[in-house]
Amino acid sequence: MFDKEEWKILYCCARKTKEIPETYTLKEAIYDLGILSGIKGAPSDGMPGARSICQGLEVLCSLLAYRKYML
């Protein structure tokens, strides 16, 4: 779904860390897109919906536009 560079930026921005794991699942990516859209991430909330994922993708596209400044 995502390039290596794209998921690295998604992971780092959503989790606010610079440590990058070797593996990253699609489920984690969808959850991180929800975090970028502003969901709280409480365990009882479940996975983000379509609207949250779309909003997260918009934020990710903005972050990718400025990727040369982030890495």
RARARA-V94811 format. One record per pair of residues at least 4 apart in sequence whose ideal C-beta (glycine too) atoms are under 7 Angstrom apart, sorted by sequence separation. I is the first residue (numbers start at 1). J is the second residue. If there is no record, write none. Layout:
{{I:J} {I:J}}
This chain:
{{2:6} {4:8} {5:9} {6:10} {7:11} {8:12} {9:13} {10:14} {11:15} {24:28} {26:30} {27:31} {28:32} {29:33} {30:34} {31:35} {32:36} {33:37} {35:39} {41:45} {48:52} {50:54} {51:55} {52:56} {53:57} {54:58} {55:59} {56:60} {57:61} {58:62} {59:63} {60:64} {61:65} {63:67} {66:70} {67:71} {2:7} {12:17} {24:29} {34:39} {40:45} {48:53} {12:18} {35:41} {39:45} {63:70} {2:10} {12:20} {11:20} {39:48} {37:48} {8:20} {11:24} {39:52} {34:48} {33:48} {37:52} {31:47} {7:24} {15:32} {30:47} {31:48} {14:32} {30:48} {34:52} {37:55} {10:29} {34:53} {37:56} {33:53} {36:56} {11:32} {14:35} {7:29} {10:32} {14:36} {34:56} {37:59} {13:36} {30:53} {33:56} {36:59} {33:57} {36:60} {1:26} {2:29} {33:60} {1:29} {10:60} {13:63} {9:63} {9:64} {6:64} {9:67} {9:70} {5:67}}
